[in-house]
């Protein structure tokens, strides 16, 4: 008999809203601000993990990737541009809000995000209105697919792996959760996610 699902773990970027600062966004920023994308990407790879792990601030990241030299735009203008890229997915959010009500689920986020960005994104999408817990890489010090971030989420929510589902748009993160016994769904569309979820919630 399948264990009753009590907890739903959700990625944020790619599931509930746009990503926070992905390559596509950086390419657009390079065009908008006339940046050397190759140099920017090289510096990004050097310093972004530290930011997502909560070891540095977004200002530190920008100082090392962009403002190590004089620019013809301010740091504040660039930060506002980055923050402005975060857009909620209303249909996805409405679906999970209703799902939580219908099945009495605990909903928690497991996401790789820098502190400054995620604090803004939580407000923009009003995520606290339906998410009970936030296991963010910059809060806990570990990034997916490191299994420690999943263990922390399970321990804090006091959820057995077989009682939980994790949804992410990156298959490597889904596979890491499944290795721990968590049921995993690779997010590709609302319809596909709905079908997969109901197969677990209404076995």
C-alpha positions as CSV (number, residue, x, y, z in Angstrom):
1,X,0.0,0.0,0.0
2,X,1.3,3.4,-1.0
3,X,2.1,5.7,2.0
4,X,-0.1,8.8,2.3
5,X,1.5,11.9,0.9
6,X,1.7,14.6,3.5
7,X,4.4,17.0,2.2
8,X,5.0,18.6,-1.1
9,X,8.5,20.0,-1.8
10,X,8.7,22.5,-4.6
11,X,11.5,24.2,-6.5
12,X,10.9,27.9,-7.1
13,X,12.6,29.0,-10.3
14,X,11.2,27.1,-13.2
15,X,8.2,25.8,-11.2
16,X,6.5,28.7,-9.4
17,X,8.2,31.6,-11.3
18,X,11.0,32.5,-13.7
19,X,14.5,31.7,-12.6
20,X,16.4,34.2,-10.5
21,X,19.5,34.7,-12.6
22,X,20.1,32.1,-15.3
23,X,22.2,32.1,-18.4
24,X,19.4,33.4,-20.6
25,X,18.9,36.4,-18.3
26,X,22.6,37.1,-18.1
27,X,22.8,37.1,-21.9
28,X,20.0,39.6,-22.0
29,X,21.7,41.7,-19.4
30,X,24.9,41.6,-21.4
31,X,23.1,43.0,-24.4
32,X,21.2,45.6,-22.3
33,X,24.3,46.9,-20.6
34,X,26.8,46.3,-23.4
35,X,28.9,43.8,-21.3
36,X,31.6,41.3,-22.4
37,X,29.5,38.2,-21.9
38,X,32.5,35.8,-22.0
39,X,34.3,37.7,-19.2
40,X,31.1,38.0,-17.2
41,X,30.3,34.3,-17.5
42,X,33.9,33.4,-16.5
43,X,33.6,35.5,-13.3
44,X,30.0,34.3,-12.7
45,X,31.2,30.7,-12.6
46,X,33.9,31.7,-10.1
47,X,31.7,33.5,-7.6
48,X,28.0,32.5,-8.0
49,X,28.1,29.3,-6.0
50,X,29.5,31.2,-3.0
51,X,26.5,33.5,-3.3
52,X,24.0,30.7,-3.6
53,X,25.5,29.0,-0.5
54,X,25.0,32.1,1.5
55,X,28.7,32.9,1.9
56,X,28.6,36.3,0.2
57,X,26.0,39.0,-0.7
58,X,24.7,40.0,-4.1
59,X,26.7,43.2,-3.8
60,X,29.9,41.1,-3.3
61,X,29.0,39.0,-6.3
62,X,28.5,42.1,-8.5
63,X,31.7,43.7,-7.2
64,X,33.6,40.7,-8.4
65,X,31.8,40.0,-11.6
66,X,31.0,43.5,-13.0
67,X,32.2,46.3,-10.8
68,X,35.8,45.3,-10.5
69,X,36.2,48.0,-13.2
70,X,34.5,51.3,-13.9
71,X,31.1,51.1,-15.6
72,X,28.8,53.7,-17.2
73,X,25.9,52.5,-15.1
74,X,25.3,52.2,-11.4
75,X,25.2,49.0,-9.3
76,X,21.7,50.0,-8.2
77,X,20.5,50.3,-11.8
78,X,21.9,46.8,-12.6
79,X,20.4,45.3,-9.4
80,X,17.0,46.7,-10.2
81,X,17.3,45.2,-13.7
82,X,18.0,41.8,-12.2
83,X,15.2,42.0,-9.7
84,X,12.8,43.0,-12.4
85,X,13.3,39.7,-14.2
86,X,11.5,37.7,-11.6
87,X,8.0,37.0,-12.7
88,X,5.5,34.6,-11.1
89,X,3.7,31.8,-12.9
90,X,0.1,32.6,-11.8
91,X,-1.4,29.3,-13.1
92,X,1.2,27.2,-11.4
93,X,0.8,29.0,-8.1
94,X,-3.0,28.8,-8.2
95,X,-2.8,25.1,-8.9
96,X,-0.6,24.4,-5.8
97,X,-2.6,26.7,-3.6
98,X,-5.7,24.7,-4.4
99,X,-3.9,21.4,-4.1
100,X,-2.7,22.3,-0.6
101,X,-6.3,23.0,0.4
102,X,-7.8,20.0,-1.2
103,X,-5.3,17.5,0.2
104,X,-4.2,19.2,3.4
105,X,-0.6,19.2,2.4
106,X,2.4,20.8,4.0
107,X,4.2,22.8,1.2
108,X,7.9,23.6,1.4
109,X,10.3,25.1,-1.0
110,X,13.7,23.6,-1.8
111,X,15.6,26.0,-4.0
112,X,19.0,27.2,-5.0
113,X,18.8,30.9,-4.6
114,X,21.0,33.8,-3.2
115,X,19.6,35.5,-0.1
116,X,19.0,39.0,-1.6
117,X,17.3,37.6,-4.7
118,X,15.0,35.1,-2.9
119,X,13.9,37.6,-0.3
120,X,12.7,39.8,-3.2
121,X,11.2,36.8,-5.1
122,X,9.2,35.6,-2.1
123,X,7.6,39.0,-1.9
124,X,7.0,39.4,-5.6
125,X,5.1,36.1,-5.9
126,X,3.6,36.2,-2.4
127,X,5.1,32.8,-1.8
128,X,4.6,32.9,2.0
129,X,0.8,32.9,1.4
130,X,1.0,29.1,0.7
131,X,4.5,27.9,1.4
132,X,5.1,26.8,5.0
133,X,8.9,26.3,5.0
134,X,11.7,27.6,2.9
135,X,14.8,25.5,2.5
136,X,16.9,27.8,0.4
137,X,20.6,27.1,-0.4
138,X,21.7,30.4,0.9
139,X,19.8,29.8,4.2
140,X,21.0,26.2,4.8
141,X,24.4,26.3,3.1
142,X,23.9,23.5,0.6
143,X,22.8,23.5,-3.0
144,X,20.8,20.9,-4.9
145,X,21.6,18.2,-5.8
146,X,23.6,17.8,-2.6
147,X,21.5,15.4,-0.6
148,X,22.1,17.3,2.6
149,X,19.6,20.0,1.6
150,X,16.9,17.3,1.1
151,X,17.8,15.7,4.5
152,X,17.4,19.1,6.2
153,X,14.0,19.6,4.6
154,X,12.9,16.1,5.7
155,X,14.2,16.5,9.2
156,X,12.7,19.9,9.8
157,X,9.3,19.0,8.4
158,X,9.5,15.6,10.1
159,X,8.5,13.9,6.9
160,X,9.4,10.4,5.8
161,X,10.8,10.3,2.3
162,X,7.9,8.0,1.1
163,X,5.4,10.5,2.3
164,X,6.7,13.4,0.2
165,X,6.9,14.5,-3.4
166,X,9.5,16.8,-4.9
167,X,9.0,18.8,-8.1
168,X,11.8,20.5,-10.0
169,X,12.5,21.6,-13.6
170,X,16.0,20.1,-13.5
171,X,16.1,16.3,-13.8
172,X,19.4,16.0,-11.8
173,X,17.7,17.5,-8.8
174,X,14.7,15.2,-9.1
175,X,17.0,12.2,-9.4
176,X,18.9,13.2,-6.2
177,X,15.6,13.4,-4.3
178,X,14.5,10.0,-5.7
179,X,17.7,8.4,-4.5
180,X,16.6,9.3,-0.9
181,X,13.2,7.7,-1.4
182,X,11.3,10.9,-2.2
183,X,8.9,10.7,-5.0
184,X,10.1,12.9,-7.8
185,X,8.4,14.8,-10.6
186,X,10.3,16.5,-13.4
187,X,8.4,19.7,-14.2
188,X,7.9,20.3,-17.9
189,X,4.3,21.7,-18.0
190,X,1.4,22.2,-15.7
191,X,-0.7,19.5,-17.3
192,X,2.1,16.9,-17.0
193,X,2.8,17.9,-13.4
194,X,-0.9,17.7,-12.5
195,X,-1.2,14.2,-14.0
196,X,1.9,12.9,-12.2
197,X,0.8,14.5,-8.9
198,X,-2.7,13.0,-9.0
199,X,-1.3,9.6,-9.7
200,X,0.4,9.8,-6.3
201,X,-2.4,11.7,-4.4
202,X,-5.2,9.5,-5.8
203,X,-3.6,6.1,-6.3
